[in-house]
Amino acid sequence: MLGQFLEVALVTDDTGDAWQQLQGLGFEPAPTGDIWPHPYGVVACEGIAIGLHARGDEPLSLIFVRPDVAGLHRELTARGVRVEHARLGSDVFNELALREPGGMLLRVLEARTYSPLADLPERTRLGRFDAISLPCRNLEAATAFWEALGHATAATDTPLEGIRVPSTPVACHARRQLADPALLFRQPDADFAHLVGNDPQALLQGNSELALLVMP
């Protein structure tokens, strides 16, 4: 229903520096369009794209893309799903936003904001991308939310207790285990105890909203 997952959107003080850092970790840069009025760059690996934004209302959000955002707005309203805000019309770039139970903002756009890469790296220096996992106090509510949007869910306990949304890169974990959203990577020789989330600046200067978990 929400469409295709597009990117993890991060607002960072220095998009150029963050862009270079992530390239140094093995992410591939993607060509971007001119939709946004602020500096914007994208890097990607297999399974995930990270959009670096110089400005934004939320430090971290998840972005999806699909046609007919106005139709989605009507369908969400009919299902009783609260839309936080929407910009719709024939003369504007259509988008809407809603929140999942853990509080993460989900944005849906009518068109892509970067060009997909034909050849994505399977691995980065962090390992192979596994999921973007969101903290949630009530996993039953998270399950009900995603299933109401037409997504199947699956229980998981690796590496965090929670659920996966297999049609997307999204997972949800119990907040008591980790209070922050986390990018999860698999690295066969990694020490499971290595949680860079204690120092989010190791990933991106100027953003303290995202943890990084490298797991075996």
Contacts in CASP RR format, 6 or more apart in sequence:
PFRMAT RR
TARGET T0000
AUTHOR 0000-0000-0000
METHOD contacts of the structure
MODEL  1
MLGQFLEVALVTDDTGDAWQQLQGLGFEPAPTGDIWPHPYGVVACEGIAI
GLHARGDEPLSLIFVRPDVAGLHRELTARGVRVEHARLGSDVFNELALRE
PGGMLLRVLEARTYSPLADLPERTRLGRFDAISLPCRNLEAATAFWEALG
HATAATDTPLEGIRVPSTPVACHARRQLADPALLFRQPDADFAHLVGNDP
QALLQGNSELALLVMP
1 72 0 8 1.000
1 75 0 8 1.000
1 76 0 8 1.000
1 149 0 8 1.000
1 150 0 8 1.000
1 151 0 8 1.000
2 64 0 8 1.000
2 66 0 8 1.000
2 72 0 8 1.000
2 106 0 8 1.000
2 108 0 8 1.000
2 149 0 8 1.000
3 64 0 8 1.000
3 65 0 8 1.000
3 66 0 8 1.000
3 108 0 8 1.000
4 64 0 8 1.000
4 65 0 8 1.000
4 66 0 8 1.000
5 62 0 8 1.000
5 63 0 8 1.000
5 64 0 8 1.000
5 168 0 8 1.000
5 169 0 8 1.000
5 170 0 8 1.000
6 49 0 8 1.000
6 63 0 8 1.000
6 64 0 8 1.000
6 65 0 8 1.000
6 109 0 8 1.000
6 112 0 8 1.000
6 113 0 8 1.000
7 42 0 8 1.000
7 49 0 8 1.000
7 50 0 8 1.000
7 51 0 8 1.000
7 62 0 8 1.000
7 63 0 8 1.000
7 113 0 8 1.000
7 114 0 8 1.000
8 48 0 8 1.000
8 49 0 8 1.000
8 50 0 8 1.000
8 51 0 8 1.000
8 60 0 8 1.000
8 61 0 8 1.000
8 62 0 8 1.000
8 63 0 8 1.000
8 132 0 8 1.000
8 183 0 8 1.000
8 210 0 8 1.000
9 51 0 8 1.000
9 53 0 8 1.000
9 58 0 8 1.000
9 60 0 8 1.000
9 61 0 8 1.000
9 62 0 8 1.000
9 63 0 8 1.000
9 107 0 8 1.000
10 18 0 8 1.000
10 50 0 8 1.000
10 51 0 8 1.000
10 52 0 8 1.000
10 53 0 8 1.000
10 59 0 8 1.000
10 60 0 8 1.000
10 204 0 8 1.000
10 207 0 8 1.000
10 209 0 8 1.000
10 210 0 8 1.000
11 53 0 8 1.000
11 54 0 8 1.000
11 55 0 8 1.000
11 56 0 8 1.000
11 58 0 8 1.000
11 59 0 8 1.000
11 60 0 8 1.000
11 207 0 8 1.000
12 18 0 8 1.000
12 52 0 8 1.000
12 53 0 8 1.000
12 54 0 8 1.000
12 204 0 8 1.000
12 205 0 8 1.000
12 206 0 8 1.000
12 207 0 8 1.000
13 205 0 8 1.000
13 206 0 8 1.000
14 205 0 8 1.000
14 206 0 8 1.000
15 39 0 8 1.000
15 40 0 8 1.000
15 41 0 8 1.000
15 52 0 8 1.000
15 53 0 8 1.000
15 54 0 8 1.000
16 39 0 8 1.000
16 41 0 8 1.000
16 52 0 8 1.000
17 205 0 8 1.000
18 52 0 8 1.000
18 204 0 8 1.000
18 205 0 8 1.000
18 207 0 8 1.000
19 29 0 8 1.000
19 41 0 8 1.000
19 43 0 8 1.000
19 52 0 8 1.000
21 203 0 8 1.000
21 204 0 8 1.000
21 205 0 8 1.000
22 43 0 8 1.000
22 50 0 8 1.000
22 52 0 8 1.000
22 204 0 8 1.000
23 29 0 8 1.000
23 43 0 8 1.000
24 125 0 8 1.000
25 124 0 8 1.000
25 125 0 8 1.000
25 126 0 8 1.000
26 45 0 8 1.000
26 121 0 8 1.000
26 124 0 8 1.000
26 125 0 8 1.000
27 43 0 8 1.000
27 44 0 8 1.000
27 45 0 8 1.000
27 50 0 8 1.000
27 121 0 8 1.000
27 124 0 8 1.000
28 43 0 8 1.000
28 44 0 8 1.000
28 45 0 8 1.000
28 117 0 8 1.000
28 119 0 8 1.000
28 120 0 8 1.000
28 121 0 8 1.000
29 41 0 8 1.000
29 42 0 8 1.000
29 43 0 8 1.000
30 41 0 8 1.000
30 42 0 8 1.000
30 43 0 8 1.000
30 44 0 8 1.000
30 49 0 8 1.000
30 114 0 8 1.000
30 115 0 8 1.000
30 116 0 8 1.000
30 117 0 8 1.000
31 114 0 8 1.000
31 115 0 8 1.000
32 40 0 8 1.000
32 41 0 8 1.000
32 42 0 8 1.000
32 113 0 8 1.000
32 114 0 8 1.000
32 115 0 8 1.000
33 40 0 8 1.000
33 113 0 8 1.000
33 114 0 8 1.000
33 115 0 8 1.000
35 93 0 8 1.000
35 111 0 8 1.000
35 113 0 8 1.000
36 53 0 8 1.000
36 113 0 8 1.000
38 53 0 8 1.000
38 54 0 8 1.000
38 55 0 8 1.000
38 56 0 8 1.000
39 53 0 8 1.000
39 54 0 8 1.000
40 51 0 8 1.000
40 52 0 8 1.000
40 53 0 8 1.000
40 54 0 8 1.000
40 113 0 8 1.000
41 51 0 8 1.000
41 52 0 8 1.000
41 53 0 8 1.000
41 114 0 8 1.000
42 49 0 8 1.000
42 50 0 8 1.000
42 51 0 8 1.000
42 52 0 8 1.000
42 113 0 8 1.000
42 114 0 8 1.000
43 49 0 8 1.000
43 50 0 8 1.000
43 51 0 8 1.000
43 52 0 8 1.000
44 50 0 8 1.000
44 117 0 8 1.000
44 120 0 8 1.000
45 120 0 8 1.000
45 121 0 8 1.000
45 122 0 8 1.000
45 123 0 8 1.000
45 124 0 8 1.000
45 129 0 8 1.000
46 120 0 8 1.000
46 121 0 8 1.000
46 122 0 8 1.000
46 123 0 8 1.000
46 128 0 8 1.000
46 129 0 8 1.000
47 120 0 8 1.000
47 129 0 8 1.000
47 169 0 8 1.000
48 129 0 8 1.000
48 132 0 8 1.000
48 169 0 8 1.000
48 183 0 8 1.000
49 114 0 8 1.000
51 114 0 8 1.000
52 204 0 8 1.000
58 105 0 8 1.000
59 207 0 8 1.000
59 208 0 8 1.000
59 209 0 8 1.000
60 104 0 8 1.000
60 105 0 8 1.000
60 181 0 8 1.000
60 207 0 8 1.000
60 209 0 8 1.000
60 210 0 8 1.000
61 97 0 8 1.000
61 104 0 8 1.000
61 105 0 8 1.000
61 106 0 8 1.000
61 107 0 8 1.000
62 104 0 8 1.000
62 105 0 8 1.000
62 106 0 8 1.000
62 107 0 8 1.000
62 132 0 8 1.000
62 170 0 8 1.000
63 106 0 8 1.000
63 107 0 8 1.000
63 108 0 8 1.000
63 109 0 8 1.000
63 113 0 8 1.000
64 106 0 8 1.000
64 107 0 8 1.000
64 108 0 8 1.000
64 109 0 8 1.000
65 108 0 8 1.000
65 109 0 8 1.000
65 110 0 8 1.000
65 111 0 8 1.000
65 112 0 8 1.000
66 72 0 8 1.000
66 108 0 8 1.000
66 110 0 8 1.000
67 110 0 8 1.000
68 110 0 8 1.000
69 86 0 8 1.000
69 88 0 8 1.000
69 94 0 8 1.000
69 95 0 8 1.000
69 96 0 8 1.000
69 108 0 8 1.000
69 109 0 8 1.000
69 110 0 8 1.000
70 88 0 8 1.000
70 89 0 8 1.000
70 94 0 8 1.000
72 96 0 8 1.000
72 108 0 8 1.000
73 83 0 8 1.000
73 86 0 8 1.000
73 88 0 8 1.000
73 96 0 8 1.000
76 83 0 8 1.000
76 96 0 8 1.000
76 98 0 8 1.000
77 83 0 8 1.000
79 148 0 8 1.000
81 98 0 8 1.000
81 148 0 8 1.000
81 149 0 8 1.000
82 98 0 8 1.000
82 99 0 8 1.000
83 96 0 8 1.000
83 97 0 8 1.000
83 98 0 8 1.000
84 97 0 8 1.000
84 98 0 8 1.000
84 99 0 8 1.000
84 105 0 8 1.000
85 96 0 8 1.000
85 97 0 8 1.000
86 95 0 8 1.000
86 96 0 8 1.000
86 97 0 8 1.000
87 93 0 8 1.000
87 94 0 8 1.000
87 95 0 8 1.000
87 96 0 8 1.000
88 94 0 8 1.000
88 96 0 8 1.000
93 109 0 8 1.000
93 110 0 8 1.000
93 111 0 8 1.000
94 109 0 8 1.000
94 110 0 8 1.000
95 107 0 8 1.000
95 108 0 8 1.000
95 109 0 8 1.000
95 110 0 8 1.000
96 107 0 8 1.000
96 108 0 8 1.000
97 105 0 8 1.000
97 106 0 8 1.000
97 107 0 8 1.000
97 108 0 8 1.000
98 105 0 8 1.000
98 106 0 8 1.000
99 105 0 8 1.000
99 106 0 8 1.000
100 106 0 8 1.000
100 134 0 8 1.000
100 136 0 8 1.000
100 142 0 8 1.000
100 145 0 8 1.000
100 146 0 8 1.000
100 172 0 8 1.000
101 136 0 8 1.000
101 137 0 8 1.000
101 138 0 8 1.000
101 141 0 8 1.000
101 142 0 8 1.000
101 145 0 8 1.000
102 134 0 8 1.000
102 135 0 8 1.000
102 136 0 8 1.000
102 137 0 8 1.000
102 142 0 8 1.000
102 172 0 8 1.000
102 175 0 8 1.000
103 134 0 8 1.000
104 134 0 8 1.000
104 181 0 8 1.000
122 128 0 8 1.000
124 185 0 8 1.000
126 185 0 8 1.000
126 187 0 8 1.000
126 212 0 8 1.000
126 214 0 8 1.000
127 185 0 8 1.000
127 186 0 8 1.000
127 187 0 8 1.000
127 190 0 8 1.000
127 214 0 8 1.000
128 185 0 8 1.000
128 186 0 8 1.000
128 187 0 8 1.000
129 169 0 8 1.000
129 183 0 8 1.000
129 184 0 8 1.000
129 185 0 8 1.000
130 184 0 8 1.000
130 185 0 8 1.000
130 186 0 8 1.000
130 215 0 8 1.000
131 164 0 8 1.000
131 169 0 8 1.000
131 170 0 8 1.000
131 171 0 8 1.000
131 183 0 8 1.000
131 184 0 8 1.000
132 169 0 8 1.000
132 170 0 8 1.000
132 171 0 8 1.000
132 181 0 8 1.000
132 182 0 8 1.000
132 183 0 8 1.000
132 184 0 8 1.000
133 160 0 8 1.000
133 170 0 8 1.000
133 171 0 8 1.000
133 172 0 8 1.000
133 173 0 8 1.000
133 178 0 8 1.000
133 181 0 8 1.000
133 182 0 8 1.000
133 183 0 8 1.000
133 184 0 8 1.000
133 213 0 8 1.000
134 142 0 8 1.000
134 170 0 8 1.000
134 171 0 8 1.000
134 172 0 8 1.000
134 173 0 8 1.000
134 181 0 8 1.000
135 172 0 8 1.000
135 173 0 8 1.000
135 174 0 8 1.000
135 175 0 8 1.000
135 178 0 8 1.000
135 179 0 8 1.000
135 180 0 8 1.000
135 181 0 8 1.000
136 142 0 8 1.000
136 162 0 8 1.000
136 172 0 8 1.000
136 173 0 8 1.000
136 174 0 8 1.000
136 175 0 8 1.000
137 174 0 8 1.000
137 175 0 8 1.000
139 161 0 8 1.000
139 162 0 8 1.000
139 163 0 8 1.000
139 172 0 8 1.000
139 174 0 8 1.000
142 163 0 8 1.000
142 172 0 8 1.000
143 153 0 8 1.000
143 163 0 8 1.000
146 153 0 8 1.000
146 163 0 8 1.000
146 165 0 8 1.000
146 170 0 8 1.000
147 153 0 8 1.000
151 165 0 8 1.000
151 166 0 8 1.000
151 167 0 8 1.000
151 168 0 8 1.000
152 165 0 8 1.000
152 166 0 8 1.000
152 167 0 8 1.000
153 163 0 8 1.000
153 164 0 8 1.000
153 165 0 8 1.000
153 166 0 8 1.000
154 163 0 8 1.000
154 164 0 8 1.000
154 166 0 8 1.000
155 162 0 8 1.000
155 163 0 8 1.000
155 164 0 8 1.000
156 162 0 8 1.000
156 163 0 8 1.000
156 164 0 8 1.000
156 171 0 8 1.000
158 215 0 8 1.000
159 184 0 8 1.000
159 192 0 8 1.000
159 213 0 8 1.000
159 215 0 8 1.000
160 171 0 8 1.000
160 173 0 8 1.000
160 174 0 8 1.000
160 177 0 8 1.000
160 178 0 8 1.000
160 182 0 8 1.000
160 213 0 8 1.000
161 173 0 8 1.000
161 174 0 8 1.000
161 177 0 8 1.000
162 171 0 8 1.000
162 172 0 8 1.000
162 173 0 8 1.000
162 174 0 8 1.000
163 171 0 8 1.000
163 172 0 8 1.000
164 170 0 8 1.000
164 171 0 8 1.000
165 171 0 8 1.000
165 172 0 8 1.000
171 184 0 8 1.000
173 182 0 8 1.000
178 211 0 8 1.000
178 213 0 8 1.000
180 197 0 8 1.000
180 200 0 8 1.000
180 209 0 8 1.000
180 210 0 8 1.000
180 211 0 8 1.000
181 209 0 8 1.000
181 210 0 8 1.000
181 211 0 8 1.000
182 197 0 8 1.000
182 210 0 8 1.000
182 211 0 8 1.000
182 212 0 8 1.000
182 213 0 8 1.000
183 203 0 8 1.000
183 210 0 8 1.000
183 211 0 8 1.000
183 212 0 8 1.000
183 213 0 8 1.000
184 213 0 8 1.000
184 215 0 8 1.000
185 212 0 8 1.000
185 213 0 8 1.000
185 214 0 8 1.000
185 215 0 8 1.000
186 214 0 8 1.000
186 215 0 8 1.000
186 216 0 8 1.000
187 214 0 8 1.000
187 215 0 8 1.000
187 216 0 8 1.000
188 216 0 8 1.000
189 216 0 8 1.000
190 214 0 8 1.000
190 215 0 8 1.000
190 216 0 8 1.000
191 216 0 8 1.000
192 215 0 8 1.000
192 216 0 8 1.000
194 214 0 8 1.000
195 211 0 8 1.000
195 212 0 8 1.000
195 213 0 8 1.000
196 202 0 8 1.000
196 203 0 8 1.000
196 211 0 8 1.000
196 212 0 8 1.000
196 213 0 8 1.000
196 214 0 8 1.000
197 203 0 8 1.000
197 211 0 8 1.000
197 212 0 8 1.000
197 213 0 8 1.000
200 207 0 8 1.000
200 208 0 8 1.000
200 209 0 8 1.000
200 210 0 8 1.000
200 211 0 8 1.000
200 212 0 8 1.000
201 208 0 8 1.000
202 212 0 8 1.000
203 210 0 8 1.000
203 212 0 8 1.000
204 210 0 8 1.000
END
